[in-house]
Amino acid sequence: MKRYMKIATCLCAAAMFVTAGGCGDKSNEDKGSSKADISASGESSKKGTIEIEFVQGKREAGETYDKVIKAFESKNPGIKINQNLVPDSDQVLMTRASSDNLPDLMNHWPTNAQFIQFSEEGLLLDLSDKEYLENIDSQYIDSVKTDKGIFMMPYNLNFMGLYYNVDKFKEAGYEPPKTWGELIELAKKIKDKGENAFVLPGKEAWVISQLWGNIESKDLGEHTDIFKKMNKKETDFTTIPEYKESLEKMVELMKYASEDSLALGYEQGINEFATGKAWMFPQGSWALPALLNSNPDLNVSMVMMPNDKGDMKAIVTPDTGLCVNAKVKDDPKKMDAIDKFLAFCASKEGAQIYTDNDKSPSCVKDISYDVPQFKEFFDYVDEHGSESDGFPTPTGFEDTKRSKLQGVLLGGNIDDFLKELSADYQDSLSE
């Protein structure tokens, strides 16, 4: 890979808590194929054609997968991949699992509790013997490997930081902030101009959860040791000061965003930043395609979300991967079709199509990655290295956290929230 993918040699093998469930399971307002009426049986609409249902919950990737699928189908005219882009894939997949009706193919997040549950219950196919996994960087295979097998083909990486409008900064003579103090000082100057320093969509709980993770992870880094200790009741959210401090910082940022931020949805936030209504946008790498779709002329760059001392810990980690219904192995024709599709996805051609359109680094070996908007971020990674999270939180905990987090931005007591969250974590462990 090109220079930016030198990070692959320094990443730990794991998947990330702060973006678990990260950029999917949201609304279906985005573009891309959505064929909710496709039957799970995948029966052919054309004689001799093998149809595969692919349930896909990462809405930003809808158009990207369309392009990968189109390229694959042009080489395999007897196979039809039907991408079913759903607004809440966790709920859809759980419902279908309960009726023993999982789709042929699906994407998921490595630390998502549902993926772990499906793996443990034998609902997903073990891909350990598939030759196309040899094209995936071994550290990312290790990040999803369990004692029972490999139930996901990790496909792309993600990271979070701070987008800023390069033209606005240049015109004003500002430099990207390197510490939290510089960030707030800059935000005050922008507010004094009568403008919004940040766009902070707060309508959807997953966005707020990611904002919190974007801030606290720059101090805490990867969370494996923390959650292992929580599992043993050796610590909790109230005893780790960075959790309280990061929530206080999140509240502080709201002072420099629009007054209606808590009513602002993710898609609206994308449009507001892309059209110049704010100077900065704390978000993930997955947002870049949507930003450029909203404004192809947007001059944007991402830097590290700053912390107090300017010694931020960079998190770069596997995002989503592809999983196969275990029952497919009993249908040789479908199994062969899916193997061909996954082999194409893991090929240089297929992976390059995905990376070029999704703007995310690939888990596939030797894929060129050169996205100028992320140069500053990876300059920091080149100098300071990166980490990757890999310890899953208990089933249901992330949903519980998200359901209560907005209350902090509505003026809720942070100490009470962290105390309640600590109890919620232990309750989730016992369920």
N, C-alpha and C positions, 0 to 999 in steps of 0.2 A: 504494500500500500504506500501511498505518498506520505509525506512528512507527518500530517496530522494523525495518521494511524500508528505512529510510533508509540502512542499510548497503549497499544495492545500488548506491548512487552512489559508494561509496568502495572497493569491492572490486576487486582486480585480476582480470583475466580469466585463470582457470587452474583447475587441479584439484590436489588435495592429496596430497603424499607421505605425510604422517604417518597418513592414513587411507586410503591406497590399498588397495583390497580391503576397506576399512574395516569396515563393520558387516554384512557378508554372508559367504557361503561358510562357514557354520558348521553347527551341527546343525539338525535339523528338528523340534526339540521345540516350536516355537512354533505358534501357530494360523494359520489361513489355508488356502486351497485347496491341496491337494496331489494331483495327478492323474498319478502317475508312469506310468500305463498308457496315457496318451494317445498315439496314433500321431503321428509327425512329419508325416505327410501332411495332418493336419487335416481328414480327410474327414468329411462331415456324418453325424451320427447321425440327424438328421431331414431328410427330403427338403426341399431348397430352402434349408437353413440352411448358411451358410459358417462353418466352425469354424477358429479360429486358436489355435495352441498358443503360449502365452506362458511361457517358462522364466524363473523369477524366483528369484534367489539371495539377496535381502535379506530375511531371515526376519522382521525386525520389521515389514516393510511388507506382509506377507501379508494381514492383515485389511483394511488400508487399500486395497490394490488390489482386494480383493473388493468393497468399497463403490463404488469408481470403476467397476469392471466392471458391477456391478449397475445403476448409474445409466445407463451407456452402453447396455446391452442393453435397458433399458426403452424407449429411444428408437430402438433398432435391432433389432427382433425377428428379423430374418433373419440376424443375426450372433451367433456364440457365441465368447466369449473364454475359453479354458480355461487358467487360471493353474496352472502346474506348479511348485510350490514345492519346490526341491531343496536338499539339505543341503550340497552342495559343487559349486556351479555351475561353477567353473573346470574341475574334473575332468570334470563331465558334458558341458560344452560342448566341451572338447578331444576327448573320446572321440567325440562326435557329429560334430565337424568332420573327424576322421580318417576317418570312414565316410561323409563327404559327406552328412550327415543333420542339419544344424543346424535348430533350431526356427524357426518363422515369425517370432517376435518374442522378444526377450530384453532383460533389463536388464543393465547393466555399469557399471564404474567407469572414469572417464576416463583415469586414469594406470595402470590395470592393464595389465601387459605383454601379456596375452592379447587384450584389446580392441585394443591397438595392432597386434598381429600380425594379427588378423582383418581389421582395416582395411587394412593394407598388402597383404594377400594377396587382397583383393577378395571376401571372404566376406560383407561387410556392405554394405547398400545405401546409396548416397550420397543423402542427404536434402536436398541443397542447393536443389533446386527446389520443395520442399514449402512451400506457403503458410502452413501452421500454424507453421512455425518463426519467422514474423514475430511471433508472440505471446510468444516467448522473449526475455528481455533479451539484447541484443546482446553484452554482455560475456561471457555464459556460452556463447553460440554461438561466440564467438572462442576460448574456452578449450578447445573440443573440435575446432575446425577444423584441418584439415591441408592440405598442398599438394594432396592428392588429393580432398578433399571434406569433407563433414560426415557422419559415420557414426553419430552419436548425437544424440538430442534430450535435452539436459540437463534434468533435471526438478526436483530439489530440492537444497538446500544442507545442509551439516552443520558442526559445530564441536565442540570438546571443552573441558571445564572441570572444575570441582569441584562436584558436588552436595553439599548439606548439609541435614540435617534441621532445618528452621526451628523446630519446636516444642522440640526438645532444646536448641538454642542459646538460645532465649528463656528457657527454664526455668532454664538454668544461668547466664544473663547473659553469654553469649559473643557476640563479633562475628565475622563471617567473616574469615579471615586474609587479609592483603594482601601479605605477604612470606613467604618460605620459613621464616625464623626464627619468625615468628608461628605458622605452620602446625605446626611441630614442637613449639613450646612448648604449643600447644593440645592436640596429640596426647598429650603427656606428662601433662597434667592429666586427660584422659579416661582414659588408661591407669591413672592412680592411683586412679580411681574403680572400677577393675576391669572396664572396658568397652572395646570395640574402637573405636578412633578411625576406622578405615577398613575398608571391605570391598574386598578386592583379589583377585578371582578369578585364579588362576594356573594352572589346569589346562589351559586352551586357549592356545596360543601366540599367536594373533591378539590376545587381550586384553592379554597382556604387551607385545606390540609397540606396541599403542595407548597403553598406559600410558607407555612410554618416549617415544613421540612427543608425548604430552600434556605431559610435563615439558620435554623439550629444545626443543620448538618455541617455548616462551614466551621463550627466550633467542635462539634462532637464527632464528625467524620462518620465512619461506618459504625453500626449499632450492635454488632454481634455480641460483644461482651456485656453491653448494657442489658440486652434482653435475656441473655442467659442468666444474669444475676436477678433480673425481675422474675424469671421462671422459678428461681430458688428462693424468692422473697427476700433477697439480700439488699435490694434497692427498689425504688419506685420513682415516679415522675416528680414527687415532691422533694426528693433528696439530691437531685441533679440540678444544680443552679442554672445550667444553660437552657433548660426547658422553660423555666419562668422568664429568664432574660429574653429569650427569643419570642415569647408571646408578647412581652412588653414592647419589643421592637416592632412586632407585627401591628400592634395597636398604634404605635407611633407613626408608622408609615401612612395609616389611614388619614392622618391630619393633612397630608399633602396630595391626596387623591380627590376625585370628585365626591360631592356630598351624597350622591346616590349610588355609591360603590356597592352597598349591600343589596341593591336591586339590579346590579349590572351582571349580565350573564357572560359566560366565557366567549361566545361568538361576538357579542357586542364589544367586549374588551379588546378582542383581536382587531376589530374594525376601528375602534377609537385610537388605538396606538398606531395602526397602519396608516391612518389618515391624519396623524399629527396632532391629535387632541391631548396627548400627554408626552412627556419627554422620556420616561423610562417604564419598563414593564418586566417585573420579576416573573419569569416563566421558564419552561423547559424547551429543550431542543426541538421537540415535536411541534412546537407552535410556529416555527419558521415557515413551512410551506403555506400555512393558512395566512400568515402575515403577508407573504409575497403574492398570494392569490388576491388578497384584498387590495394590495397596492404594489404592483410589479416594480415601481420606481422607488420603493422605500429603501433608503440608505440606512441600514441597521447593522448593529454589531452587538455581540454578547461578551460581557466580561464576568468575572466571578462576582457573585453576590458578596459584598464586603462584610467583614466582621470588625470587632473593635480594634484589633492589633494589625490587621492586614495580612494575617498568616492563615488564610482560609484553607480548608481541606477540600480538595476537589473530589467529587463523586461522579464516576462514569461507570455505567453498569448495564448488563443486559436488560432490555426493555420487554419485548414480547417474543414469543416463540410459537411454533406450529405443533399442534397435537392431533393425534389420530384416534378415532373411536376404536376401542379394542375389538369390537365386533367385526370390523372391516376385514380382519384376517380370515374370516370365514367365507368371504366373497372374493375369490381369486382375481376376478376382473377389476373390481373396485380397488383391491389392494395394489394391483399392478398400475392402475391409473394414478393412484395417490403417490406411489413410489416414484413414478415418472415426474409428477408435478413437484414433489419435494426435492427430487434430484435436480430439477431445473432451477428451483428457488435457491438451492445451494451451489449452483454453478456460477462461474464468473459472469456469464451473461445475465442470468436472472437476478443475482445479487446486486450487480451494478445498476440494473434498471431500478431496483428498489431504492438503493442508496442515492442515486441521482435525483430521484423524485421526492423521497421522504426527507432528504438532507440529514440522515442519521448515519453514523458509522456502522459498518457491517460486522457481524460475527463470523462471516465467511472470510477465509484467508485470501490475502492478496487483492482486495478490492480497493480501487483508487478512491480516496476521499479527500476532496479539496473544496471546502465550503468557506468562502472568504468571510462570511458573517460570523464564523466561529473561530477565526484565526487568533483573536486576542485571548479567547478562553483557552485554546490549546497551547498558546505561547506560555500561559501560566502553568498548564499541566506539564509541558516539556521541562520547565524549570523546577517545579515543586513536586511533581508526581501526582498520582491520583489513587483513590480508594474505591472499593465497591462493596455495597452491603449485600448480605446474603442470609440473614436470619429472619425467618417469617414470624410475624406476630400471630397470636392465637386466632382461631376461626371466629369471625364476627367482630373482632376488636376494632378493626379499621372502620367499619360501618358505624359502630358505636361512637368512636372518636369523632368522625365526621359529623354525626348528627348533633353533637354538642358544641363543636368548636366555634360555630358562628356566634354562639352566646357570648363568647369572650369579646368579640368585636362589637357586640351590642351593649357592652358595659359590664359584663359579668365579672365576678371576682376570680382572678387568676389562681389564687391559692386554693379556692374551693374547687375550681375546675380540675386542677392537677390532682387534688386529693380524690375527687370522684373518678378521674381517669385511671388512677392507680388501682382503685377498687374494681373498676370495669375490666382492667387487664387481668386481674386475678380471677374474676368471675368467668371471663372467657376461657381461661386455662382449665377451669373445672367443668366446663360444658362438654 
